[in-house]
Amino acid sequence: MNKDKFKLEGYPINEYIEIDDKSVDFPNEIYISFAVCSKECGNMQFIVDGSTQVCEYCGKSMFRTVVKKYKLSE
């Protein structure tokens, strides 16, 4: 078994896409899942439905256990 840990790397700040804050529209409702990784890894976290479910610690796929809908507050 490969015991190497997943290594998440970033870019220098000037390599990221620049956006105009006013052009970002947040949805009125969104689904959030509570996901778990393997017993060996032990990671548990909330993830936005539709986003990656790759574990940030081991790099394997997490399992979504509970999904709830959240609505934007005024």
DSSP file (Angstrom, degrees, kcal/mol; ACC not computed):
  #  RESIDUE AA STRUCTURE BP1 BP2  ACC     N-H-->O    O-->H-N    N-H-->O    O-->H-N    TCO  KAPPA ALPHA  PHI   PSI    X-CA   Y-CA   Z-CA
    1    1 A M              0   0    0      0, 0.0     2,-0.6     0, 0.0     0, 0.0   0.000 360.0 360.0 360.0 137.3    0.0    0.0    0.0
    2    2 A N        -     0   0    0      1,-0.1     0, 0.0     2,-0.0     0, 0.0  -0.689 360.0-172.6 -80.8 118.9    1.3    3.5   -0.9
    3    3 A K        +     0   0    0     -2,-0.6    -1,-0.1     2,-0.1     2,-0.1   0.314  40.2 127.9 -95.7   7.1    1.6    5.5    2.3
    4    4 A D        -     0   0    0      1,-0.1     2,-0.2     3,-0.0    -2,-0.0  -0.412  58.7-126.1 -64.3 138.4    2.4    8.8    0.5
    5    5 A K        -     0   0    0     -2,-0.1    53,-0.2     1,-0.1     2,-0.2  -0.605  26.2-100.6 -85.9 147.4    0.1   11.6    1.7
    6    6 A F        -     0   0    0     51,-0.9     2,-0.6    -2,-0.2    53,-0.1  -0.458  35.8-150.3 -62.8 132.7   -1.9   13.7   -0.8
    7    7 A K        -     0   0    0     -2,-0.2     2,-0.6    51,-0.1    50,-0.1  -0.923   6.1-160.9-116.0 109.5   -0.1   17.0   -1.4
    8    8 A L        -     0   0    0     -2,-0.6     2,-0.3    48,-0.2    48,-0.0  -0.779  14.3-169.0 -89.7 123.1   -2.4   19.9   -2.3
    9    9 A E        -     0   0    0     -2,-0.6     2,-0.2     0, 0.0    -2,-0.0  -0.846   6.0-156.4-115.3 150.7   -0.4   22.7   -4.0
   10   10 A G        -     0   0    0     -2,-0.3     3,-0.0     1,-0.0     0, 0.0  -0.535  17.4-113.8-111.4-178.8   -1.5   26.3   -4.8
   11   11 A Y        -     0   0    0     -2,-0.2     5,-0.1     1,-0.1     2,-0.1  -0.732  40.8 -86.8-109.2 161.1   -0.3   28.9   -7.3
   12   12 A P    >   -     0   0    0      0, 0.0     3,-2.5     0, 0.0     4,-0.4  -0.434  50.0-107.8 -60.5 148.0    1.4   32.2   -6.7
   13   13 A I  G >  S+     0   0    0      1,-0.3     3,-1.2     2,-0.2    -2,-0.0   0.792 117.8  59.2 -54.4 -33.9   -1.3   34.8   -6.1
   14   14 A N  G 3  S+     0   0    0      1,-0.2    -1,-0.3     4,-0.0     4,-0.1   0.548  95.5  65.2 -75.6  -5.0   -0.8   36.5   -9.5
   15   15 A E  G <  S+     0   0    0     -3,-2.5    -1,-0.2     2,-0.1    -2,-0.2   0.552  82.4  96.5 -90.8  -9.8   -1.6   33.2  -11.3
   16   16 A Y  S <  S-     0   0    0     -3,-1.2     2,-0.1    -4,-0.4    -3,-0.0  -0.494  87.5 -95.9 -81.9 152.2   -5.2   33.1  -10.1
   17   17 A I        -     0   0    0     -2,-0.2     2,-0.4     1,-0.1    -1,-0.1  -0.414  37.2-134.5 -64.7 135.0   -8.1   34.4  -12.3
   18   18 A E        -     0   0    0     -2,-0.1     2,-0.3    -4,-0.1    -1,-0.1  -0.773  27.6-178.1 -93.0 138.6   -9.0   38.0  -11.5
   19   19 A I        -     0   0    0     -2,-0.4     2,-0.6     5,-0.0     3,-0.0  -0.915  32.5-114.6-132.4 159.7  -12.7   38.8  -11.2
   20   20 A D    >   -     0   0    0     -2,-0.3     3,-2.4     1,-0.1     4,-0.3  -0.864  24.4-142.4 -91.0 119.4  -14.9   41.8  -10.5
   21   21 A D  G >  S+     0   0    0     -2,-0.6     3,-1.3     1,-0.3    -1,-0.1   0.804  99.6  60.3 -52.7 -32.7  -16.6   41.3   -7.2
   22   22 A K  G 3  S+     0   0    0      1,-0.3    -1,-0.3    -3,-0.0    -2,-0.0   0.666  96.0  62.0 -71.9 -15.7  -19.8   42.9   -8.5
   23   23 A S  G <  S+     0   0    0     -3,-2.4     2,-0.6     2,-0.0    -1,-0.3   0.476  81.6  97.8 -89.0  -1.3  -20.1   40.2  -11.2
   24   24 A V    <   -     0   0    0     -3,-1.3     2,-0.5    -4,-0.3    -5,-0.0  -0.788  54.5-168.9 -93.3 119.9  -20.4   37.4   -8.7
   25   25 A D        -     0   0    0     -2,-0.6    -2,-0.0     0, 0.0    -3,-0.0  -0.938  10.5-148.1-108.8 122.6  -24.0   36.3   -8.1
   26   26 A F        -     0   0    0     -2,-0.5    46,-0.0     1,-0.1     2,-0.0  -0.668  25.2-110.9 -85.7 143.0  -24.7   34.0   -5.2
   27   27 A P        -     0   0    0      0, 0.0     3,-0.1     0, 0.0    -1,-0.1  -0.328  15.9-127.3 -69.5 156.7  -27.5   31.5   -5.5
   28   28 A N  S    S+     0   0    0      1,-0.2    44,-3.6    43,-0.1     2,-0.3   0.760  93.8  19.1 -75.1 -25.1  -30.7   31.9   -3.4
   29   29 A E  E     -A   71   0A   0     42,-0.3     2,-0.3     2,-0.0    42,-0.2  -0.991  68.1-177.8-144.7 153.4  -30.4   28.3   -2.2
   30   30 A I  E     -A   70   0A   0     40,-2.7    40,-3.5    -2,-0.3     2,-0.5  -0.992  23.8-125.6-149.8 149.6  -27.7   25.7   -2.1
   31   31 A Y  E     -A   69   0A   0     -2,-0.3    18,-3.0    38,-0.2     2,-0.4  -0.858  23.7-168.6-100.4 132.8  -27.2   22.1   -1.0
   32   32 A I  E     -AB  68  48A   0     36,-2.7    36,-2.4    -2,-0.5     2,-0.3  -0.974   5.1-157.9-122.5 134.4  -24.5   21.3    1.5
   33   33 A S  E     -AB  67  47A   0     14,-3.4    14,-2.8    -2,-0.4     2,-0.6  -0.834  16.1-136.5-112.4 148.7  -23.4   17.7    2.2
   34   34 A F  E     -AB  66  46A   0     32,-2.5    31,-3.2    -2,-0.3    32,-1.0  -0.933  34.8-170.1 -98.9 119.3  -21.7   16.2    5.2
   35   35 A A  E     -AB  64  45A   0     10,-3.2    10,-2.3    -2,-0.6     2,-0.3  -0.841  11.6-159.9-117.0 148.2  -19.0   13.9    3.8
   36   36 A V  E     -AB  63  44A   0     27,-2.8    27,-3.2    -2,-0.3     8,-0.2  -0.930   4.8-150.7-125.1 149.9  -16.8   11.3    5.4
   37   37 A C        -     0   0    0      6,-2.6    25,-0.1    -2,-0.3    24,-0.0  -0.269  47.0 -55.4-100.4-167.3  -13.6    9.7    4.2
   38   38 A S     >  -     0   0    0     -2,-0.1     4,-3.1     1,-0.1    -1,-0.3  -0.188  47.4-111.9 -68.8 162.9  -12.3    6.2    5.1
   39   39 A K  T  4 S+     0   0    0      1,-0.2    -1,-0.1     2,-0.2    -2,-0.0   0.850 119.3  55.9 -62.0 -34.1  -11.8    5.0    8.6
   40   40 A E  T  4 S+     0   0    0      1,-0.1    -1,-0.2     2,-0.1    -3,-0.0   0.910 115.6  35.3 -65.6 -42.7   -8.1    5.0    8.0
   41   41 A C  T  4 S-     0   0    0      2,-0.1    -2,-0.2     1,-0.1    -1,-0.1   0.950  85.8-161.5 -76.7 -52.3   -8.1    8.7    6.9
   42   42 A G     <  +     0   0    0     -4,-3.1     2,-0.2     1,-0.3    -3,-0.1   0.467  30.9 150.4  86.0   1.4  -10.8    9.9    9.4
   43   43 A N        +     0   0    0     -5,-0.2    -6,-2.6    -7,-0.1     2,-0.3  -0.466  18.3 177.4 -73.1 139.0  -11.6   13.1    7.6
   44   44 A M  E     +B   36   0A   0     -8,-0.2     2,-0.3    -2,-0.2    -8,-0.2  -0.994  13.3 149.2-136.8 136.0  -15.1   14.5    7.9
   45   45 A Q  E     -B   35   0A   0    -10,-2.3   -10,-3.2    -2,-0.3     2,-0.4  -0.994  45.4-103.5-161.6 161.2  -16.2   17.8    6.3
   46   46 A F  E     -B   34   0A   0     -2,-0.3     2,-0.4   -12,-0.2   -12,-0.2  -0.731  38.7-174.1 -85.9 138.6  -19.1   19.8    4.8
   47   47 A I  E     -B   33   0A   0    -14,-2.8   -14,-3.4    -2,-0.4     2,-0.3  -0.991  28.7-112.0-134.5 146.0  -18.9   20.2    1.0
   48   48 A V  E >   -B   32   0A   0     -2,-0.4     3,-2.3   -16,-0.2   -16,-0.2  -0.588  43.8-106.3 -73.9 130.5  -21.1   22.2   -1.4
   49   49 A D  T 3  S+     0   0    0    -18,-3.0   -18,-0.2    -2,-0.3     3,-0.1  -0.358 107.4  27.8 -59.9 131.5  -23.1   19.9   -3.5
   50   50 A G  T 3  S+     0   0    0      1,-0.4    -1,-0.3    -2,-0.1     2,-0.1   0.240 101.5 102.2  98.2 -11.5  -21.7   19.8   -7.0
   51   51 A S  S <  S-     0   0    0     -3,-2.3    -1,-0.4     1,-0.2    -4,-0.0  -0.376  86.3 -63.7 -94.0-180.0  -18.1   20.6   -5.9
   52   52 A T        -     0   0    0      1,-0.1    -1,-0.2    -2,-0.1    -4,-0.1  -0.267  32.4-164.5 -63.0 146.1  -15.3   18.1   -5.6
   53   53 A Q        +     0   0    0     -3,-0.1     9,-3.2     2,-0.1     2,-0.4  -0.010  46.0 130.8-117.9  27.6  -15.6   15.4   -3.0
   54   54 A V  B     -C   61   0B   0      7,-0.2     7,-0.2     1,-0.1     2,-0.2  -0.690  66.2-113.2 -79.5 129.3  -11.9   14.6   -3.2
   55   55 A C     >  -     0   0    0      5,-3.4     4,-1.4    -2,-0.4    -1,-0.1  -0.426  15.0-146.5 -65.3 130.7  -10.5   14.4    0.4
   56   56 A E  T  4 S+     0   0    0      1,-0.2   -48,-0.2    -2,-0.2    -1,-0.2   0.590  95.4  46.3 -75.2  -9.1   -8.0   17.2    1.0
   57   57 A Y  T  4 S+     0   0    0      3,-0.1   -51,-0.9   -50,-0.1    -1,-0.2   0.845 129.9  12.0 -99.3 -43.7   -5.9   14.9    3.3
   58   58 A C  T  4 S-     0   0    0      2,-0.2    -2,-0.1   -53,-0.2   -51,-0.1   0.598  90.5-124.3-114.3 -13.9   -5.6   11.6    1.4
   59   59 A G     <  +     0   0    0     -4,-1.4     2,-0.2     1,-0.3    -3,-0.1   0.503  68.8 121.1  85.5   4.0   -6.8   12.5   -2.1
   60   60 A K  S    S-     0   0    0      1,-0.1    -5,-3.4    -6,-0.1    -1,-0.3  -0.500  72.3 -82.0 -96.9 170.3   -9.4    9.8   -2.3
   61   61 A S  B     -C   54   0B   0     -7,-0.2    -7,-0.2    -2,-0.2     2,-0.2  -0.501  41.2-143.1 -75.1 134.5  -13.1   10.1   -2.9
   62   62 A M        -     0   0    0     -9,-3.2     2,-0.5    -2,-0.2   -25,-0.2  -0.588  13.5-122.8 -92.5 159.7  -15.3   11.0    0.1
   63   63 A F  E     -A   36   0A   0    -27,-3.2   -27,-2.8    -2,-0.2     2,-0.5  -0.902  17.1-134.6-106.5 127.7  -18.8    9.7    0.7
   64   64 A R  E     +A   35   0A   0     -2,-0.5   -29,-0.3   -29,-0.2     3,-0.1  -0.702  27.9 173.2 -82.7 123.3  -21.7   12.1    1.1
   65   65 A T  E     +     0   0A   0    -31,-3.2     2,-0.4    -2,-0.5    -1,-0.2   0.889  61.6  17.4 -98.8 -48.9  -23.8   11.0    4.1
   66   66 A V  E     -A   34   0A   0    -32,-1.0   -32,-2.5     2,-0.0     2,-0.4  -0.983  61.8-163.4-130.3 137.7  -26.4   13.8    4.7
   67   67 A V  E     +A   33   0A   0     -2,-0.4     2,-0.3   -34,-0.2   -34,-0.2  -0.983  10.4 179.4-123.7 132.9  -27.5   16.6    2.3
   68   68 A K  E     -A   32   0A   0    -36,-2.4   -36,-2.7    -2,-0.4     2,-0.5  -0.962  24.4-127.4-130.8 149.7  -29.5   19.7    3.4
   69   69 A K  E     -A   31   0A   0     -2,-0.3     2,-0.4   -38,-0.2   -38,-0.2  -0.830  23.1-164.9 -96.9 131.4  -30.7   22.7    1.5
   70   70 A Y  E     -A   30   0A   0    -40,-3.5   -40,-2.7    -2,-0.5     2,-0.4  -0.919   6.2-147.9-115.7 142.8  -29.8   26.1    2.8
   71   71 A K  E     -A   29   0A   0     -2,-0.4   -42,-0.3   -42,-0.2     2,-0.1  -0.859  27.0-101.7-112.2 145.7  -31.4   29.4    1.7
   72   72 A L        -     0   0    0    -44,-3.6     2,-0.3    -2,-0.4   -44,-0.1  -0.404  36.5-133.0 -63.7 131.5  -29.8   32.8    1.4
   73   73 A S              0   0    0     -2,-0.1    -1,-0.1     1,-0.1     0, 0.0  -0.657 360.0 360.0 -87.7 143.0  -30.6   35.0    4.4
   74   74 A E              0   0    0     -2,-0.3    -1,-0.1     0, 0.0    -2,-0.1   0.465 360.0 360.0 -78.0 360.0  -31.7   38.6    3.8
